[in-house]
Amino acid sequence: MTRDLVVIGLGYVGLPLAQEATRAGLSVTGLDASTAVVDGLRAGRSHVDDLSDSDLAEMIALGFDVTTDPNVIAEAETIVICVPTPLTPEGGPDLGAVLSATRAIADHLRPGQLVVLESTTYPGTTDDEVRPVLEARGLVAGTDFHLAFSPERIDPGNPTFGMRNTPKVVGGHTAACTTVAAAFYGRFVDTVVTAKGTREAEMAKLLENTYRHINIALVNEMARFCHELDIDLWDVIAAAKSKPFGFHAFYPGPGVGGHCIPIDPNYLSYQVQAKLGYPFRFVELAQEINAGMPSYVVRRIQDALNDEGKALRGARILLLGVTYKPDIADQRESPAKPIAVELIEMGAVVQFHDPYVQTWGLGPTSMECVSNVETAVAEADMCVLLQNHGLYDLDDIIASSRRLFDTRGVTAGPKVVRL
Ligand SMILES: NC(=O)c1ccc[n+]([C@@H]2O[C@H](COP(=O)([O-])OP(=O)(O)OC[C@H]3O[C@@H](n4cnc5c(N)ncnc54)[C@H](O)[C@@H]3O)[C@@H](O)[C@H]2O)c1
């Protein structure tokens, strides 16, 4: 075989994986179904936050290449699947991309290869969905080829933890599959943690994300009643987190976003309901609370305007930061979107600023970032800090704004209303 690795799906997960493997000296080819993605990468343009154009140039210089041609699969020792796993309109997991990538592998599978699924999905996917497709032509997992699941833990924009220094969980179809997959990741990840099998590795990822989802919902619910009780929840959390054990701080905000937290726990609740016939109540409650935050923010903005004798209808509202997390450009599932849509529906004149977003898609319409943030801040009846990007000078924003609604608890003063 002529390549160490083929990465299928060149997005937020696949590209950093390809980067780390290339840097470690592996020969890596990226395979993507989208010609636009492949053409962009070939032209030296990275479309993900964690990979700059110069990172991409470095990878290409080290031999990384990209293609839409699945024939490369036959030439690889290891194939890793990093394609999206969105939700269906009914709220269940959409395995379309995973299964199509798996069929492409099955068409080119050779004895001795290692196949790893990294896409986040419900427990049992590797064994019940991926394995039968791979075995359809007679090769047997654990005997003729190796099969494993390894959840991706990438945290886009995190300056401290990247692919190499974030421990990698690996669970194989057999113990031998686990050993082979662990040895593969050990070539470019500092710490590999082995799970008992594929289901345990799949569930570990969902436990991590469900834990986060539920704890964010806990503080979001507390934010509502702390406001009523005139208690500063951020001060409460600062005090509580002085406890050196048994407490991990989570912070309230305008809702949850990104490709993982609002979506992954659904895979689990869907499977519990479909297979066992009862609801996963924690997830459902967290879903309800977090999904209600955008409307709650709109109501609080309306209340803050009302306190000044102003109506929301006709008020100029400037939204600051519309991505789902600070310092990156990813807008997927960002709560800024439902907030903007609701404000517009209620008659507000909405503008936005984000250092990472020029054109912001809002369903059927889109909006351009204000050209001069200082002027827009000064002219708005209410500025709303939705995402605290490091590039924002909050003192400047407070000084020139009339009023600031702060959903992140990072500002204070007479002009500021906190969530
Ligand atoms: N983005 C994150 O922060 C993150 C973190 C952890 C886990 N994950 C999980 O990793 C997986 C991938 O997410 P992502 O954010 O990298 O997605 P992405 O949308 O950024 O990239 C996926 C890529 O796969 C390509 N693709 C789709 N179907 C394909 C197919 N059949 N064959 C080849 N290529 C195909 C797309 O064109 C796209 O370029 C998902 O399951 C996600 O839940 C994402």
The ligand as a MOL file (V3000), in Angstrom:
LIG
                    3D

  0  0  0     0  0            999 V3000
M  V30 BEGIN CTAB
M  V30 COUNTS 44 48 0 0 0
M  V30 BEGIN ATOM
M  V30 1 N -16.7380 20.4990 14.4200 0
M  V30 2 C -16.4800 20.0560 15.6220 0
M  V30 3 O -16.1200 20.8290 16.5080 0
M  V30 4 C -16.6050 18.5730 15.9650 0
M  V30 5 C -16.0610 18.1310 17.1890 0
M  V30 6 C -16.1460 16.7910 17.5140 0
M  V30 7 C -16.8030 15.9210 16.6680 0
M  V30 8 N -17.3430 16.3490 15.4790 0 CHG=1
M  V30 9 C -17.9860 15.3630 14.6170 0
M  V30 10 O -17.1380 15.0770 13.5030 0
M  V30 11 C -17.9100 14.8220 12.3300 0
M  V30 12 C -17.4980 15.7470 11.2030 0
M  V30 13 O -17.7890 17.0950 11.5900 0
M  V30 14 P -17.1050 18.3500 10.9180 0
M  V30 15 O -17.4110 19.4930 11.8280 0
M  V30 16 O -15.6880 18.0570 10.5630 0 CHG=-1
M  V30 17 O -17.9620 18.4600 9.5550 0
M  V30 18 P -17.7090 19.4400 8.3260 0
M  V30 19 O -19.0410 19.7310 7.7540 0
M  V30 20 O -16.7960 20.5550 8.7390 0
M  V30 21 O -16.8840 18.5610 7.2770 0
M  V30 22 C -17.3510 17.3740 6.7530 0
M  V30 23 C -16.7760 17.1700 5.3300 0
M  V30 24 O -17.2210 15.8810 4.8820 0
M  V30 25 C -17.5250 15.9700 3.4950 0
M  V30 26 N -18.4070 14.8590 3.1540 0
M  V30 27 C -19.7260 14.7160 3.4140 0
M  V30 28 N -20.1670 13.5200 2.9640 0
M  V30 29 C -19.0830 12.8780 2.4260 0
M  V30 30 C -18.8830 11.6130 1.8200 0
M  V30 31 N -19.8860 10.7420 1.7250 0
M  V30 32 N -17.6640 11.3100 1.3540 0
M  V30 33 C -16.6410 12.1820 1.4630 0
M  V30 34 N -16.7660 13.3920 2.0560 0
M  V30 35 C -17.9650 13.7440 2.5150 0
M  V30 36 C -18.1270 17.3450 3.3430 0
M  V30 37 O -18.0400 17.7930 1.9990 0
M  V30 38 C -17.2790 18.1940 4.3130 0
M  V30 39 O -16.1710 18.7720 3.6500 0
M  V30 40 C -19.3640 14.9580 12.7680 0
M  V30 41 O -19.8700 13.7030 13.0980 0
M  V30 42 C -19.2780 15.8210 14.0070 0
M  V30 43 O -20.3550 15.5630 14.8930 0
M  V30 44 C -17.2420 17.6880 15.1190 0
M  V30 END ATOM
M  V30 BEGIN BOND
M  V30 1 1 1 2
M  V30 2 2 2 3
M  V30 3 1 2 4
M  V30 4 1 4 5
M  V30 5 2 4 44
M  V30 6 2 5 6
M  V30 7 1 6 7
M  V30 8 2 7 8
M  V30 9 1 8 9
M  V30 10 1 8 44
M  V30 11 1 9 10
M  V30 12 1 9 42
M  V30 13 1 10 11
M  V30 14 1 11 12
M  V30 15 1 11 40
M  V30 16 1 12 13
M  V30 17 1 13 14
M  V30 18 2 14 15
M  V30 19 1 14 16
M  V30 20 1 14 17
M  V30 21 1 17 18
M  V30 22 2 18 19
M  V30 23 1 18 20
M  V30 24 1 18 21
M  V30 25 1 21 22
M  V30 26 1 22 23
M  V30 27 1 23 24
M  V30 28 1 23 38
M  V30 29 1 24 25
M  V30 30 1 25 26
M  V30 31 1 25 36
M  V30 32 1 26 27
M  V30 33 1 26 35
M  V30 34 2 27 28
M  V30 35 1 28 29
M  V30 36 1 29 30
M  V30 37 2 29 35
M  V30 38 1 30 31
M  V30 39 2 30 32
M  V30 40 1 32 33
M  V30 41 2 33 34
M  V30 42 1 34 35
M  V30 43 1 36 37
M  V30 44 1 36 38
M  V30 45 1 38 39
M  V30 46 1 40 41
M  V30 47 1 40 42
M  V30 48 1 42 43
M  V30 END BOND
M  V30 END CTAB
M  END
